[in-house]
Amino acid sequence: MMKEWEMLCTAGNECFNQCQWHKAKHFYLSALVIMDELFSSSPSDDAVMLAWLVTHHNLASLYGATGDKDEQIKHLTTPFIVLRDQLRVTAPSDGHYPTILHALNKCKLELSLNTDSSSIKSQQSTLENVNPAKPGDTIH
């Protein structure tokens, strides 16, 4: 399934680079279906987690390029929340912990680079449901 995901992402990237938004969206959404299934069945597989994150960020870039800020923020916020929650239940001694932390930092960076106050306000209901970080949560 990872090979199929890679082919879909490559095709989506080619369409994205040619501003063929509708085709790129089709490929990226198809890739997300695969990664959602893989990630839900193997949440501690680092390669799967990072591919899932890349797929969401590809969609966020696409929606940003087409001016759909709500969808862009959704595809940046969703992985942030999922990874933050995963970090909370993963011991720092777990070998998966550094990868989760790295991915969470990538989400944080993408959110900060791609949001403004109007985008955040449109997603306020989503963000209000985000629990504050617990002691021991580490985000650098």
C-alpha positions as CSV (number, residue, x, y, z in Angstrom):
1,M,0.0,0.0,0.0
2,M,2.9,2.4,0.6
3,K,4.0,2.0,-3.0
4,E,0.5,2.9,-4.2
5,W,0.5,5.9,-1.8
6,E,3.9,7.0,-3.2
7,M,2.6,6.8,-6.8
8,L,-0.5,8.8,-5.9
9,C,1.5,11.5,-4.1
10,T,4.0,11.7,-7.1
11,A,1.1,12.1,-9.5
12,G,-0.5,14.7,-7.2
13,N,2.7,16.6,-7.0
14,E,3.1,16.6,-10.8
15,C,-0.5,18.0,-11.1
16,F,0.1,20.5,-8.4
17,N,3.2,21.8,-10.1
18,Q,1.2,22.3,-13.3
19,C,-1.6,24.0,-11.4
20,Q,-4.0,21.2,-12.2
21,W,-5.7,21.6,-8.9
22,H,-8.7,19.3,-9.4
23,K,-6.5,16.4,-10.5
24,A,-4.0,17.0,-7.7
25,K,-6.8,17.0,-5.2
26,H,-8.0,13.7,-6.5
27,F,-4.6,12.1,-6.2
28,Y,-4.0,13.6,-2.7
29,L,-7.4,12.5,-1.4
30,S,-6.9,9.0,-2.7
31,A,-3.5,8.9,-1.0
32,L,-5.1,10.1,2.3
33,V,-7.6,7.3,2.2
34,I,-4.7,4.8,2.0
35,M,-2.8,6.6,4.8
36,D,-5.8,6.9,7.1
37,E,-6.3,3.2,6.9
38,L,-2.6,2.4,7.4
39,F,-2.1,4.9,10.2
40,S,-5.2,3.7,12.1
41,S,-4.0,0.1,12.0
42,S,-0.3,1.0,12.6
43,P,-0.1,4.2,14.6
44,S,3.4,3.4,16.0
45,D,5.0,2.8,12.5
46,D,7.2,5.9,12.0
47,A,7.2,5.6,8.2
48,V,3.4,5.4,8.1
49,M,2.9,8.3,10.5
50,L,5.3,10.5,8.5
51,A,3.6,9.6,5.2
52,W,0.2,10.3,6.7
53,L,1.5,13.7,7.8
54,V,3.0,14.4,4.4
55,T,-0.4,13.6,2.8
56,H,-2.2,16.1,5.1
57,H,0.5,18.8,4.4
58,N,0.1,18.2,0.6
59,L,-3.6,18.8,0.9
60,A,-3.0,21.9,3.0
61,S,-0.7,23.2,0.4
62,L,-3.2,22.5,-2.3
63,Y,-6.0,24.2,-0.4
64,G,-3.8,27.1,0.3
65,A,-2.9,27.5,-3.3
66,T,-6.6,27.5,-4.3
67,G,-7.6,29.9,-1.5
68,D,-9.6,27.4,0.6
69,K,-8.3,28.5,4.0
70,D,-10.8,26.5,6.0
71,E,-9.7,23.2,4.4
72,Q,-6.0,24.3,4.5
73,I,-6.3,24.8,8.3
74,K,-8.2,21.6,8.7
75,H,-5.4,19.6,7.1
76,L,-2.8,21.4,9.3
77,T,-4.8,21.2,12.5
78,T,-6.0,17.5,12.3
79,P,-2.5,16.0,12.3
80,F,-1.4,18.5,15.1
81,I,-4.2,17.3,17.3
82,V,-3.7,13.6,16.6
83,L,0.0,13.7,17.0
84,R,-0.3,15.8,20.2
85,D,-2.6,13.2,21.6
86,Q,-0.3,10.4,20.6
87,L,2.6,12.1,22.2
88,R,0.7,12.4,25.5
89,V,0.3,8.6,25.7
90,T,3.8,7.7,24.5
91,A,6.6,7.4,27.1
92,P,9.7,9.5,26.4
93,S,11.7,6.3,26.5
94,D,9.7,4.8,23.7
95,G,11.6,4.7,20.4
96,H,8.6,6.2,18.6
97,Y,8.6,9.3,20.8
98,P,11.3,11.3,19.0
99,T,9.5,10.8,15.6
100,I,6.2,11.9,17.1
101,L,7.9,15.0,18.5
102,H,9.6,15.8,15.2
103,A,6.3,15.4,13.3
104,L,4.5,17.5,15.9
105,N,7.1,20.3,15.5
106,K,6.6,20.1,11.7
107,C,2.9,20.6,12.3
108,K,3.5,23.5,14.6
109,L,5.8,25.1,12.0
110,E,3.3,24.7,9.2
111,L,0.5,26.0,11.3
112,S,2.5,29.1,12.2
113,L,3.6,29.7,8.6
114,N,0.1,29.2,7.1
115,T,-2.3,30.9,9.5
116,D,-3.4,34.4,10.2
117,S,-6.0,35.6,12.7
118,S,-8.9,35.3,10.3
119,S,-8.0,31.7,9.5
120,I,-7.8,30.8,13.1
121,K,-11.1,32.5,13.9
122,S,-12.8,30.4,11.2
123,Q,-11.5,27.3,12.9
124,Q,-12.1,28.5,16.4
125,S,-14.6,25.8,17.2
126,T,-12.0,23.1,16.4
127,L,-9.3,24.9,18.3
128,E,-11.5,25.4,21.4
129,N,-11.8,21.7,21.7
130,V,-8.0,21.3,21.9
131,N,-7.0,20.4,25.4
132,P,-4.0,22.3,26.8
133,A,-0.7,20.5,27.0
134,K,-0.2,18.3,30.1
135,P,2.9,18.4,32.2
136,G,5.6,16.3,30.6
137,D,4.4,17.2,27.0
138,T,7.4,18.5,25.2
139,I,7.3,20.7,22.1
140,H,10.4,22.6,21.2
